[in-house]
Amino acid sequence: MLLKKWRLEIIVFSFIAAALVLLVSFVPINYQTKLEKSSLPDLGKSAELTGIKGWINTEPFNLSDLKGKIVLIDFWTYSCINCIRTLPYLKDWYDKYHDKGLVIVGVHTPEFEFEKDYGNVKMAVERYGVKYPVVLDNDYGTWLAFKNNYWPREYLIDANGIIRHDHIGEGGYDETEKAIQELLRENDANFHANMTNITSETDFSQIGTPELYVGYGRGRLGNEQGYSSEIVVEYKTPKIDNINTIYLSGKWLNQEDSLVASGNSKVFLMYKAKDVNIVAGGKSTIHILLDNSTIAKEFYGKDGNETVNIDEQRLYNIVSAPDYSVHLLEIDASDGFKLYTFTFG
C-alpha cells in the first residue's frame, strides 16, 4: 500500500514538473515567435527611471511597474523648439491609445539651469496641455541610463520591457505611430486605429539659419571684441556683414550660457527663416525691428508685436513671417533682459 502511494506521488510530481517546464519554456518561445514575425527589432532591455527629482501628472513609479503596457519614453526640455514641435503628435497619440495600453512618459532633462525648477516645468506642462506623466531628470540620471545624447528622442518599449523602436529628433511621426500600433496589436490581435493626420507648419528645407547660442560657453559673436567671461562688456555699434552671426551693441554681461543686458542694449542678427524664437528670461520689455524698421503686422510673433514682454524664463516666438526670406533682426533690450539662444522655424 505504501509502495503504491509512493509511486502515485512520483507520477503526480513528474506530471507537475513537466507542466511547469512546458509553461516556463512556452513564454520565451511565444515571445520569440512574435519578435520573428515583427518588423520591429529587439534593441535590448530598457533602462529604468533613475535619479528622478520630481513627478508631474503622476505619483512616483518605476518602468518595471508598467510591464504588460506599451511605453513611449520622450526625452525633452520645455524651452527646446524641436521638442515643442513634437508635442502635438505625442498628445494625439496619448488621447488615441492611452486606453488601449499605451503609456507615454515625458522625461524632462534640462538644457539650462532654470529648467530644473519644478514650478517652471509644471507651468510649461500646463501651458502645452500635456496630460501624460512628466518626470524631472535634473541630474541626467535617466538620460545617462538610456545612453541618450539628444532632444527630443523617443524610445518605444514593448510589453516585456524590450526597446523596439528608437527615433532621434523631429519627424518620422508616421514610422513611430506605426510602431506603436504594431506593439499594441501584439497585445491585442483585434486592435485597429487610423493614423494621426497633423500637418507640419514648418518646411525644414527652407530654414537657412541653425540654432545659435549666445553665452561664451557655446556662442560666437561677430563683434571684434568677442567675449570676456563673467564681466560687463560695452560693445561698439557693429558693421553687420555676415549672415547667421550674432552682433551686439551697448553693455552686456557675458555669462557662460547667456547674455544679460546692462542698460539699453541691442542684438543684431541676419538670418534666413520664417519664424524666429528666443529662449529668454529677466523681467523686461524688448522692442523688435526688422530690416531697420519697426516690425510690420504681418511679421508679428505669437508672443507679441512691436514689443514683447519677457515675464518668465521660456521660449518666445518674436517673428512669424509669411515666407523664408533673409531679414535683419534687431532686438532693443532693456536692463535685465537675459538671452540664452535663438532657434528658427
Residue frames as qw, qx, qy, qz and C-alpha x, y, z in Angstrom:
[[0.000, 0.884, 0.467, 0.000, 0.00, 0.00, 0.00],
 [0.293, -0.813, 0.113, 0.490, 2.79, 2.39, 0.90],
 [0.449, -0.143, 0.607, 0.640, 4.65, 1.44, -2.30],
 [0.260, 0.613, 0.652, 0.362, 1.62, 2.19, -4.46],
 [0.109, -0.947, -0.246, 0.176, 1.13, 5.55, -2.76],
 [0.411, -0.608, 0.330, 0.594, 4.81, 6.40, -3.26],
 [0.402, 0.155, 0.676, 0.598, 4.56, 5.51, -6.98],
 [0.120, 0.810, 0.552, 0.160, 1.45, 7.63, -7.33],
 [0.239, -0.893, -0.029, 0.379, 3.19, 10.61, -5.74],
 [0.441, -0.317, 0.517, 0.662, 6.11, 10.20, -8.14],
 [0.311, 0.463, 0.687, 0.467, 3.75, 10.16, -11.12],
 [0.033, -0.924, -0.381, 0.026, 1.90, 13.28, -9.89],
 [0.372, -0.751, 0.179, 0.516, 5.16, 15.10, -9.12],
 [0.449, -0.060, 0.614, 0.647, 6.57, 14.21, -12.56],
 [0.222, 0.684, 0.618, 0.317, 3.42, 15.46, -14.24],
 [0.156, -0.950, -0.183, 0.201, 3.54, 18.80, -12.36],
 [0.448, -0.555, 0.365, 0.598, 7.26, 19.22, -13.10],
 [0.411, 0.218, 0.662, 0.588, 6.73, 18.55, -16.80],
 [0.094, 0.846, 0.504, 0.150, 3.86, 21.03, -16.88],
 [0.288, -0.878, 0.014, 0.383, 5.99, 23.71, -15.20],
 [0.466, -0.281, 0.525, 0.654, 8.85, 23.16, -17.65],
 [0.309, 0.494, 0.668, 0.463, 6.43, 23.41, -20.55],
 [0.057, -0.930, -0.361, 0.047, 4.87, 26.57, -19.12],
 [0.374, -0.749, 0.192, 0.513, 8.21, 28.28, -18.47],
 [0.429, -0.121, 0.618, 0.648, 9.57, 27.37, -21.89],
 [0.300, 0.660, 0.648, 0.234, 6.40, 28.45, -23.68],
 [0.057, -0.921, -0.190, 0.336, 6.65, 32.12, -22.68],
 [0.201, -0.640, 0.426, 0.607, 10.02, 32.93, -24.30],
 [0.355, 0.129, 0.801, 0.464, 9.25, 30.74, -27.30],
 [0.196, 0.782, 0.591, 0.026, 5.95, 32.57, -27.82],
 [0.091, -0.904, 0.024, 0.416, 7.66, 35.95, -27.37],
 [0.348, -0.386, 0.620, 0.588, 10.50, 34.94, -29.71],
 [0.359, 0.427, 0.763, 0.327, 7.93, 33.94, -32.33],
 [0.102, 0.921, 0.339, -0.165, 6.34, 37.38, -32.05],
 [0.235, -0.751, 0.318, 0.529, 9.74, 39.01, -32.49],
 [0.403, -0.078, 0.750, 0.518, 10.49, 36.91, -35.56],
 [0.268, 0.631, 0.689, 0.236, 7.17, 37.89, -37.15],
 [0.070, -0.904, -0.223, 0.358, 7.50, 41.57, -36.21],
 [0.547, 0.705, 0.040, 0.451, 9.00, 44.29, -38.39],
 [0.227, -0.900, 0.230, -0.291, 10.40, 45.89, -35.21],
 [0.615, 0.345, -0.630, 0.324, 13.85, 44.83, -33.95],
 [0.736, -0.604, -0.252, 0.176, 14.92, 43.83, -30.45],
 [0.291, 0.770, -0.236, 0.516, 17.07, 46.80, -29.32],
 [0.399, 0.144, -0.687, 0.590, 17.78, 45.45, -25.87],
 [0.376, -0.610, -0.662, 0.220, 16.22, 45.70, -22.44],
 [0.040, -0.858, -0.124, -0.497, 15.01, 49.14, -21.39],
 [0.292, 0.179, -0.537, 0.771, 16.85, 51.06, -18.70],
 [0.298, -0.660, -0.661, 0.199, 14.96, 52.18, -15.58],
 [0.064, -0.903, -0.072, -0.419, 13.97, 55.69, -14.49],
 [0.734, -0.152, -0.325, 0.577, 16.97, 56.84, -12.45],
 [0.350, -0.174, -0.203, 0.898, 17.52, 59.83, -10.14],
 [0.048, -0.653, -0.510, -0.558, 14.15, 61.46, -10.78],
 [0.193, -0.025, -0.399, 0.896, 13.73, 64.75, -8.84],
 [0.369, 0.233, 0.282, -0.854, 10.04, 65.46, -9.45],
 [0.165, 0.295, 0.919, 0.204, 6.80, 63.97, -10.77],
 [0.322, 0.246, 0.011, -0.914, 4.05, 65.81, -12.69],
 [0.711, 0.104, -0.294, -0.631, 0.66, 64.30, -13.59],
 [0.834, 0.004, -0.551, -0.036, 1.56, 61.14, -11.69],
 [0.700, -0.655, 0.275, -0.074, 2.64, 59.53, -8.45],
 [0.046, -0.643, 0.749, 0.155, 6.19, 58.04, -8.42],
 [0.956, 0.142, 0.195, -0.169, 6.58, 54.74, -10.31],
 [0.369, -0.445, 0.710, 0.402, 9.17, 52.50, -11.98],
 [0.501, 0.368, -0.520, -0.586, 9.13, 51.42, -15.61],
 [0.158, 0.074, -0.984, 0.026, 9.14, 47.84, -14.35],
 [0.323, 0.287, 0.652, -0.623, 5.70, 48.58, -12.85],
 [0.525, 0.494, -0.080, -0.689, 4.39, 49.05, -16.41],
 [0.116, -0.170, 0.938, 0.277, 5.07, 45.50, -17.63],
 [0.298, 0.482, 0.824, -0.025, 2.28, 44.50, -19.99],
 [0.235, 0.883, 0.199, -0.354, 1.92, 48.08, -21.25],
 [0.641, 0.469, 0.173, 0.582, 3.47, 49.69, -24.33],
 [0.370, -0.793, -0.117, 0.469, 5.66, 52.56, -23.09],
 [0.514, 0.690, 0.093, 0.502, 6.88, 55.57, -25.08],
 [0.524, -0.590, -0.101, 0.606, 9.76, 57.43, -23.41],
 [0.376, 0.817, 0.171, 0.402, 10.14, 61.00, -24.71],
 [0.548, -0.353, -0.126, 0.748, 13.29, 62.90, -23.72],
 [0.171, 0.782, 0.315, 0.511, 12.52, 66.62, -23.92],
 [0.325, -0.333, -0.344, 0.815, 13.06, 70.01, -22.32],
 [0.186, 0.765, 0.582, -0.204, 10.48, 72.76, -22.29],
 [0.060, 0.819, -0.117, -0.559, 12.48, 75.57, -23.96],
 [0.317, -0.208, 0.765, 0.521, 13.55, 73.39, -26.92],
 [0.522, 0.391, -0.120, -0.749, 11.63, 74.31, -30.10],
 [0.405, 0.209, -0.837, -0.303, 12.29, 70.88, -31.61],
 [0.046, -0.164, -0.919, 0.355, 10.71, 69.26, -28.55],
 [0.332, 0.373, 0.349, -0.793, 7.78, 71.68, -28.59],
 [0.502, 0.338, -0.424, -0.674, 7.04, 70.82, -32.22],
 [0.311, 0.032, -0.945, -0.094, 6.73, 67.10, -31.33],
 [0.209, 0.077, 0.692, -0.687, 4.16, 67.72, -28.59],
 [0.640, 0.191, -0.046, -0.742, 1.04, 67.79, -30.85],
 [0.659, 0.192, -0.692, -0.223, 1.87, 64.25, -32.02],
 [0.223, 0.074, -0.862, 0.449, 2.60, 62.94, -28.53],
 [0.359, 0.097, 0.450, -0.812, -0.60, 64.45, -27.16],
 [0.705, 0.199, -0.282, -0.620, -2.65, 62.99, -30.01],
 [0.557, 0.154, -0.816, 0.006, -1.12, 59.51, -29.50],
 [0.011, -0.023, 0.769, -0.639, -1.86, 59.73, -25.79],
 [0.543, 0.154, 0.206, -0.799, -5.50, 60.63, -26.45],
 [0.727, 0.252, -0.435, -0.468, -5.91, 57.85, -29.05],
 [0.719, 0.177, -0.670, 0.043, -4.00, 54.99, -27.48],
 [0.127, -0.430, 0.651, -0.612, -3.83, 55.51, -23.72],
 [0.732, -0.100, 0.402, -0.541, -6.93, 53.42, -23.04],
 [0.899, 0.321, -0.252, -0.155, -5.60, 50.78, -25.47],
 [0.924, -0.273, -0.012, 0.266, -2.46, 50.17, -23.39],
 [0.555, 0.508, -0.109, 0.649, -0.01, 52.96, -24.34],
 [0.472, -0.802, -0.166, 0.326, 1.79, 54.85, -21.57],
 [0.472, 0.692, -0.084, 0.540, 3.79, 57.99, -22.51],
 [0.612, -0.655, -0.145, 0.418, 6.44, 59.21, -20.09],
 [0.336, 0.873, -0.078, 0.346, 7.97, 62.62, -20.73],
 [0.758, -0.353, -0.133, 0.533, 11.50, 62.60, -19.29],
 [0.126, 0.976, 0.029, 0.176, 12.30, 66.29, -18.83],
 [0.775, -0.216, 0.008, 0.594, 16.09, 66.63, -18.92],
 [0.027, 0.959, 0.109, -0.262, 17.09, 70.32, -18.68],
 [0.676, 0.483, 0.028, 0.555, 19.47, 72.15, -21.01],
 [0.094, 0.606, -0.206, 0.762, 19.58, 75.33, -18.89],
 [0.163, 0.014, -0.748, 0.643, 19.68, 75.77, -15.13],
 [0.409, 0.016, 0.224, -0.884, 16.24, 77.42, -14.95],
 [0.707, 0.027, -0.503, -0.497, 14.68, 74.31, -16.50],
 [0.376, 0.017, -0.869, 0.321, 15.46, 72.37, -13.30],
 [0.244, -0.039, 0.433, -0.867, 12.84, 74.34, -11.40],
 [0.134, 0.326, 0.934, -0.062, 9.74, 72.22, -10.70],
 [0.237, 0.677, 0.400, -0.571, 7.43, 75.24, -10.91],
 [0.191, 0.558, -0.430, -0.684, 8.80, 76.26, -14.31],
 [0.054, 0.064, -0.940, -0.330, 8.36, 72.76, -15.73],
 [0.153, 0.462, 0.829, -0.276, 4.86, 72.37, -14.27],
 [0.253, 0.671, 0.120, -0.687, 3.83, 75.73, -15.76],
 [0.187, 0.411, -0.664, -0.597, 5.14, 74.60, -19.17],
 [0.049, 0.147, 0.986, 0.065, 3.31, 71.26, -18.92],
 [0.215, 0.618, 0.609, -0.449, 0.08, 73.15, -18.22],
 [0.197, 0.631, -0.194, -0.725, 0.73, 75.71, -20.98],
 [0.232, 0.314, -0.769, -0.506, 1.22, 73.00, -23.62],
 [0.803, -0.031, 0.004, -0.595, -1.67, 70.87, -22.39],
 [0.431, 0.289, -0.854, 0.040, 0.42, 67.78, -21.58],
 [0.775, -0.373, 0.038, -0.509, -1.70, 65.21, -19.69],
 [0.923, 0.031, -0.366, 0.119, 0.68, 62.25, -19.57],
 [0.714, -0.637, -0.017, 0.289, 3.28, 61.74, -16.80],
 [0.425, 0.778, -0.262, 0.382, 6.34, 64.03, -16.84],
 [0.809, -0.491, -0.103, 0.305, 9.37, 63.27, -14.66],
 [0.060, 0.965, -0.251, 0.047, 12.22, 65.66, -13.83],
 [0.929, 0.045, -0.030, 0.365, 15.60, 64.19, -14.77],
 [0.049, -0.993, 0.110, -0.001, 17.55, 67.18, -13.41],
 [0.420, -0.679, 0.574, 0.180, 20.83, 65.32, -12.84],
 [0.534, 0.518, -0.560, -0.365, 20.72, 63.37, -16.14],
 [0.466, -0.265, 0.824, -0.185, 20.40, 60.03, -14.33],
 [0.743, 0.375, 0.526, -0.178, 17.82, 58.59, -16.72],
 [0.469, 0.824, -0.239, -0.212, 19.45, 60.33, -19.72],
 [0.021, 0.624, -0.781, -0.020, 22.70, 58.50, -18.95],
 [0.596, -0.048, 0.773, -0.209, 20.95, 55.22, -18.14],
 [0.736, 0.559, 0.355, -0.141, 19.44, 55.25, -21.66],
 [0.559, -0.175, 0.419, 0.694, 22.76, 56.45, -23.15],
 [0.331, 0.829, 0.438, 0.109, 20.94, 59.35, -24.74],
 [0.430, -0.213, 0.108, 0.871, 22.51, 62.44, -26.34],
 [0.020, 0.267, 0.488, 0.831, 19.57, 64.21, -28.00],
 [0.260, 0.480, 0.534, -0.646, 16.45, 66.37, -27.53],
 [0.787, -0.205, 0.318, -0.488, 13.93, 65.14, -28.48],
 [0.256, 0.278, -0.914, -0.146, 14.35, 61.36, -28.55],
 [0.805, -0.129, 0.090, -0.573, 11.73, 58.63, -28.37],
 [0.062, 0.228, -0.971, 0.032, 12.23, 55.06, -27.16],
 [0.764, -0.104, -0.158, -0.617, 9.30, 52.68, -27.65],
 [0.106, -0.299, 0.907, -0.276, 9.23, 49.77, -25.19],
 [0.577, -0.142, -0.665, -0.453, 7.12, 46.63, -25.61],
 [0.746, -0.508, -0.097, -0.419, 5.06, 44.75, -23.01],
 [0.930, -0.184, -0.194, 0.250, 8.12, 42.71, -21.97],
 [0.413, -0.843, 0.127, 0.321, 10.36, 45.74, -21.31],
 [0.660, 0.003, 0.443, 0.607, 12.32, 45.48, -24.58],
 [0.125, 0.660, -0.125, -0.730, 13.11, 48.60, -26.64],
 [0.631, 0.354, 0.663, 0.192, 11.65, 48.02, -30.10],
 [0.388, 0.766, 0.284, 0.426, 11.87, 51.46, -31.73],
 [0.470, -0.546, -0.059, 0.691, 14.27, 54.40, -31.32],
 [0.389, 0.745, 0.321, 0.437, 13.88, 57.79, -33.02],
 [0.440, -0.358, -0.108, 0.817, 16.13, 60.86, -32.73],
 [0.043, -0.143, 0.175, 0.973, 14.88, 64.40, -33.35],
 [0.534, 0.384, 0.205, -0.725, 11.78, 65.68, -35.09],
 [0.554, 0.368, -0.534, -0.522, 9.99, 63.90, -37.91],
 [0.272, 0.115, -0.955, -0.023, 9.41, 60.20, -38.52],
 [0.473, -0.074, 0.441, -0.759, 5.98, 60.52, -36.92],
 [0.838, 0.148, -0.236, -0.468, 4.26, 58.00, -39.21],
 [0.597, 0.284, -0.733, 0.157, 7.02, 55.48, -38.58],
 [0.022, -0.184, 0.728, -0.660, 6.72, 55.90, -34.81],
 [0.638, 0.012, 0.238, -0.732, 2.93, 55.68, -34.84],
 [0.816, 0.201, -0.460, -0.287, 3.02, 52.52, -36.95],
 [0.393, 0.240, -0.803, 0.379, 5.42, 51.04, -34.40],
 [0.339, -0.106, 0.537, -0.765, 3.01, 51.96, -31.59],
 [0.785, 0.118, -0.061, -0.605, 0.16, 50.29, -33.46],
 [0.696, 0.262, -0.666, -0.049, 2.19, 47.15, -34.15],
 [0.175, 0.180, -0.807, 0.534, 3.11, 46.72, -30.49],
 [0.517, 0.003, 0.376, -0.769, -0.47, 47.32, -29.38],
 [0.810, 0.204, -0.316, -0.450, -1.54, 44.71, -31.91],
 [0.438, 0.262, -0.835, 0.207, 0.94, 42.25, -30.40],
 [0.147, -0.028, 0.724, -0.673, -1.04, 42.60, -27.16],
 [0.529, 0.421, 0.536, -0.506, -4.45, 42.56, -28.85],
 [0.351, 0.076, 0.760, 0.541, -4.85, 40.95, -32.28],
 [0.168, 0.729, 0.648, 0.143, -8.13, 42.82, -32.79],
 [0.192, -0.699, -0.085, 0.684, -6.56, 46.26, -32.25],
 [0.444, 0.475, 0.454, 0.609, -7.06, 48.73, -35.12],
 [0.092, -0.813, -0.219, 0.532, -6.74, 52.52, -35.43],
 [0.529, 0.788, 0.155, 0.274, -6.34, 55.16, -38.11],
 [0.615, 0.049, -0.111, 0.779, -3.14, 57.15, -38.43],
 [0.162, -0.737, -0.245, 0.609, -2.81, 60.65, -36.98],
 [0.455, 0.614, 0.365, 0.532, -3.25, 63.43, -39.53],
 [0.265, -0.858, -0.078, 0.432, -1.31, 66.51, -38.35],
 [0.614, 0.675, 0.094, 0.398, 0.17, 68.87, -40.92],
 [0.587, -0.389, -0.077, 0.706, 3.52, 70.43, -40.02],
 [0.176, 0.965, 0.158, -0.114, 3.72, 74.20, -40.49],
 [0.269, -0.787, 0.443, 0.336, 7.49, 74.10, -40.91],
 [0.851, 0.512, -0.077, 0.085, 9.40, 73.42, -44.13],
 [0.679, -0.614, 0.233, 0.328, 12.80, 72.49, -42.73],
 [0.713, 0.240, 0.338, 0.566, 14.45, 72.57, -46.15],
 [0.197, 0.838, 0.202, 0.466, 13.80, 76.33, -46.31],
 [0.497, -0.863, 0.028, 0.084, 15.42, 77.24, -42.99],
 [0.666, 0.586, -0.231, 0.399, 18.88, 78.67, -43.59],
 [0.050, -0.669, 0.479, -0.567, 19.93, 79.50, -40.02],
 [0.627, -0.133, -0.749, 0.171, 20.80, 76.92, -37.34],
 [0.571, -0.773, -0.273, 0.041, 20.22, 77.22, -33.62],
 [0.393, 0.585, -0.285, 0.650, 22.54, 79.92, -32.23],
 [0.627, -0.589, -0.390, 0.328, 23.75, 80.06, -28.63],
 [0.128, 0.901, -0.028, 0.414, 24.80, 83.41, -27.20],
 [0.633, -0.750, 0.189, 0.037, 26.75, 82.63, -24.00],
 [0.126, 0.778, -0.608, -0.100, 30.54, 82.41, -24.08],
 [0.636, -0.228, 0.734, -0.067, 30.37, 78.64, -23.42],
 [0.585, 0.265, 0.727, 0.242, 28.99, 77.83, -26.89],
 [0.345, 0.875, 0.267, -0.212, 28.31, 81.15, -28.61],
 [0.570, 0.057, 0.312, 0.758, 30.12, 83.04, -31.34],
 [0.078, 0.852, 0.240, -0.459, 29.97, 86.82, -31.80],
 [0.609, 0.632, 0.222, 0.426, 30.59, 88.91, -34.91],
 [0.151, -0.980, 0.108, -0.075, 31.96, 91.79, -32.81],
 [0.565, 0.552, -0.493, 0.365, 35.75, 92.11, -32.85],
 [0.287, -0.593, 0.514, -0.549, 35.71, 92.43, -29.05],
 [0.568, -0.002, -0.823, -0.029, 34.35, 88.92, -28.67],
 [0.701, -0.604, -0.345, -0.159, 33.57, 87.55, -25.20],
 [0.155, 0.454, -0.630, 0.611, 35.05, 88.30, -21.79],
 [0.540, -0.329, -0.774, -0.040, 33.78, 85.80, -19.27],
 [0.455, -0.616, -0.587, 0.261, 31.63, 86.97, -16.35],
 [0.208, -0.394, -0.122, 0.887, 32.11, 90.73, -16.81],
 [0.374, 0.814, 0.360, -0.261, 30.10, 93.52, -18.42],
 [0.467, -0.039, 0.452, 0.759, 31.45, 94.42, -21.87],
 [0.306, 0.733, 0.162, -0.585, 30.47, 97.60, -23.72],
 [0.595, 0.209, 0.633, 0.449, 30.17, 96.73, -27.40],
 [0.054, 0.406, -0.224, -0.885, 30.53, 99.29, -30.14],
 [0.701, 0.498, 0.204, -0.467, 27.87, 99.55, -32.85],
 [0.585, -0.185, 0.702, 0.362, 28.97, 96.86, -35.32],
 [0.416, 0.416, -0.482, -0.649, 29.15, 96.57, -39.06],
 [0.751, 0.061, 0.601, -0.266, 26.86, 93.66, -39.87],
 [0.393, 0.572, -0.548, -0.467, 28.29, 91.76, -42.82],
 [0.157, 0.154, -0.973, -0.067, 27.70, 88.06, -42.04],
 [0.731, -0.251, -0.290, -0.565, 24.50, 86.04, -42.02],
 [0.881, -0.276, -0.385, -0.008, 23.87, 83.67, -39.08],
 [0.533, 0.101, -0.422, 0.726, 26.17, 85.69, -36.83],
 [0.351, -0.829, -0.425, 0.092, 25.16, 87.50, -33.64],
 [0.345, 0.399, -0.131, 0.839, 26.28, 91.11, -33.16],
 [0.388, -0.695, -0.519, 0.311, 25.89, 93.27, -30.05],
 [0.197, 0.540, -0.090, 0.813, 25.92, 96.94, -29.14],
 [0.505, -0.685, 0.061, -0.522, 25.72, 98.51, -25.70],
 [0.144, -0.498, 0.766, -0.380, 26.62, 96.90, -22.39],
 [0.887, -0.075, -0.338, -0.306, 26.18, 93.13, -21.91],
 [0.526, -0.532, 0.635, -0.191, 27.14, 90.89, -19.02],
 [0.592, 0.358, -0.689, -0.215, 28.87, 87.85, -20.56],
 [0.683, -0.308, 0.568, -0.341, 27.78, 84.60, -18.89],
 [0.263, -0.235, 0.904, 0.242, 28.56, 81.03, -19.87],
 [0.248, 0.374, 0.881, 0.147, 25.05, 80.19, -21.07],
 [0.109, 0.850, 0.513, 0.045, 23.61, 83.67, -21.70],
 [0.279, 0.256, -0.012, 0.926, 23.98, 87.42, -22.17],
 [0.191, -0.731, -0.585, 0.295, 22.33, 89.92, -19.81],
 [0.227, 0.725, 0.189, 0.623, 21.57, 93.49, -20.92],
 [0.424, -0.463, -0.348, 0.696, 23.01, 96.24, -18.72],
 [0.113, 0.525, -0.006, -0.844, 21.04, 99.36, -19.54],
 [0.692, 0.602, 0.117, -0.381, 19.72, 99.91, -23.07],
 [0.310, -0.409, 0.773, 0.372, 21.44, 97.38, -25.33],
 [0.710, 0.464, -0.131, -0.513, 20.91, 95.81, -28.76],
 [0.598, -0.119, 0.765, 0.207, 21.25, 92.47, -30.56],
 [0.513, 0.572, -0.288, -0.572, 21.53, 92.21, -34.34],
 [0.537, -0.092, 0.828, 0.131, 21.16, 89.07, -36.45],
 [0.512, 0.397, -0.419, -0.636, 20.86, 88.48, -40.19],
 [0.463, -0.047, 0.871, -0.159, 19.01, 85.20, -40.66],
 [0.435, 0.089, -0.607, -0.659, 17.01, 83.08, -43.14],
 [0.038, -0.235, -0.946, 0.222, 13.84, 81.53, -41.73],
 [0.264, -0.583, -0.535, -0.553, 10.13, 82.06, -41.31],
 [0.597, -0.762, -0.206, -0.143, 9.91, 82.07, -37.53],
 [0.331, 0.481, -0.541, 0.605, 12.40, 83.46, -35.02],
 [0.729, -0.611, -0.292, -0.098, 12.29, 82.19, -31.43],
 [0.185, 0.597, -0.561, 0.543, 14.39, 83.17, -28.46],
 [0.692, -0.447, -0.530, 0.200, 14.92, 81.46, -25.13],
 [0.132, 0.523, -0.194, 0.819, 14.96, 84.38, -22.70],
 [0.497, -0.593, -0.588, 0.236, 14.29, 85.50, -19.14],
 [0.265, -0.131, -0.193, 0.936, 14.51, 88.52, -16.89],
 [0.126, 0.772, 0.573, -0.245, 11.58, 90.85, -16.22],
 [0.154, -0.416, 0.275, 0.853, 11.86, 93.27, -19.14],
 [0.604, 0.684, 0.328, -0.245, 10.35, 94.52, -22.39],
 [0.439, -0.215, 0.550, 0.677, 12.10, 94.20, -25.74],
 [0.469, 0.691, 0.037, -0.549, 11.38, 96.06, -28.98],
 [0.700, 0.107, 0.634, 0.311, 11.52, 94.21, -32.31],
 [0.310, 0.737, -0.225, -0.557, 12.78, 95.79, -35.54],
 [0.773, 0.172, 0.566, 0.228, 13.06, 94.03, -38.89],
 [0.553, 0.443, 0.345, 0.615, 15.15, 95.34, -41.80],
 [0.276, 0.034, -0.136, 0.951, 15.84, 98.60, -39.95],
 [0.370, -0.342, -0.182, -0.844, 12.16, 99.38, -39.35],
 [0.507, -0.122, 0.604, -0.603, 9.61, 98.63, -36.64],
 [0.163, 0.049, 0.970, 0.171, 8.32, 95.13, -37.35],
 [0.436, -0.036, -0.345, -0.831, 5.24, 95.10, -39.60],
 [0.712, -0.125, 0.344, -0.600, 1.97, 93.45, -38.53],
 [0.911, 0.246, -0.230, -0.237, 2.32, 90.52, -40.93],
 [0.569, 0.396, -0.640, 0.332, 5.60, 89.61, -39.20],
 [0.477, -0.572, 0.365, -0.558, 4.35, 89.73, -35.60],
 [0.281, 0.159, -0.933, 0.158, 5.35, 86.75, -33.49],
 [0.549, -0.466, -0.656, -0.225, 2.90, 84.76, -31.40],
 [0.552, -0.477, -0.481, 0.487, 4.27, 86.27, -28.16],
 [0.173, -0.629, -0.134, 0.746, 3.99, 89.95, -29.03],
 [0.497, 0.819, 0.268, 0.100, 4.04, 92.60, -31.74],
 [0.347, 0.801, -0.253, 0.416, 6.43, 95.58, -31.88],
 [0.185, -0.586, 0.629, -0.477, 7.19, 94.79, -28.25],
 [0.773, -0.135, -0.618, -0.053, 7.47, 91.51, -26.35],
 [0.478, -0.690, 0.323, -0.437, 7.10, 91.33, -22.58],
 [0.585, 0.210, -0.755, 0.211, 9.60, 88.91, -21.04],
 [0.560, -0.547, 0.180, -0.596, 7.91, 87.72, -17.85],
 [0.866, -0.323, 0.371, -0.086, 9.31, 84.21, -17.31],
 [0.138, -0.544, 0.758, 0.332, 12.18, 82.00, -18.46],
 [0.717, 0.309, 0.618, -0.088, 10.97, 80.20, -21.57],
 [0.366, 0.115, 0.606, 0.696, 10.88, 80.18, -25.35],
 [0.267, 0.680, 0.259, -0.632, 9.28, 83.22, -27.06],
 [0.520, 0.431, 0.565, 0.473, 8.20, 83.44, -30.71],
 [0.118, -0.649, -0.089, 0.747, 9.14, 87.01, -31.69],
 [0.287, 0.444, -0.425, -0.735, 8.85, 86.85, -35.51],
 [0.570, 0.251, 0.782, -0.004, 6.45, 84.83, -37.67],
 [0.111, 0.459, -0.375, -0.798, 6.90, 85.83, -41.30],
 [0.784, 0.398, 0.087, -0.469, 4.91, 84.94, -44.45],
 [0.873, 0.432, -0.219, 0.052, 7.91, 83.19, -46.05],
 [0.856, -0.357, 0.068, 0.368, 11.50, 82.02, -45.54],
 [0.446, 0.812, -0.058, 0.371, 13.33, 85.14, -46.71],
 [0.600, -0.010, -0.320, 0.733, 16.54, 86.71, -45.40],
 [0.206, -0.900, -0.208, -0.322, 15.95, 89.51, -42.87],
 [0.336, 0.321, -0.489, 0.738, 17.93, 91.66, -40.47],
 [0.555, -0.670, -0.490, -0.060, 16.59, 91.37, -36.93],
 [0.174, 0.423, -0.409, 0.790, 17.23, 93.95, -34.23],
 [0.561, -0.608, -0.560, 0.053, 16.25, 93.49, -30.61],
 [0.024, 0.598, -0.273, 0.753, 16.33, 96.63, -28.46],
 [0.658, -0.345, -0.650, 0.161, 16.61, 95.36, -24.90],
 [0.317, -0.818, 0.113, -0.467, 16.08, 96.99, -21.53],
 [0.043, -0.560, 0.726, -0.397, 18.09, 96.42, -18.37],
 [0.560, -0.192, 0.707, -0.387, 17.97, 92.84, -17.06],
 [0.854, 0.364, -0.103, -0.358, 16.92, 91.13, -20.31],
 [0.455, -0.443, 0.766, 0.099, 18.59, 87.72, -20.39],
 [0.747, 0.480, -0.256, -0.381, 19.11, 85.94, -23.72],
 [0.706, -0.319, 0.631, 0.042, 20.11, 82.26, -23.97],
 [0.393, -0.034, 0.793, 0.465, 19.63, 81.17, -27.58],
 [0.500, 0.391, -0.177, -0.752, 17.97, 81.74, -30.97],
 [0.424, 0.099, 0.889, 0.140, 16.02, 78.99, -32.73],
 [0.284, 0.317, -0.339, -0.839, 14.22, 79.07, -36.07],
 [0.503, 0.298, 0.799, -0.141, 11.24, 77.63, -37.88]]
